[in-house]
């Protein structure tokens, strides 16, 4: 089982997570919120983590090889 969290102190609300995984993330105001802490089979959480420009998304319980994808 995985647990997804967003660090609101560093999240800039760019919307990348919502674009890549709308079943799990949504922008509310200027921050991303997690809709499903357990994730979804419909998206690739590793891709979401790797593309967050502020490294604000954490996924516990899943081995994610971190490779910075975002050009920031």
Secondary structure by P-SEA (a helix, b strand, c coil): cbbbbbccccccccccccccccccccccccbbbbccccccccccaaaaaaaccccccccccccccccccccc
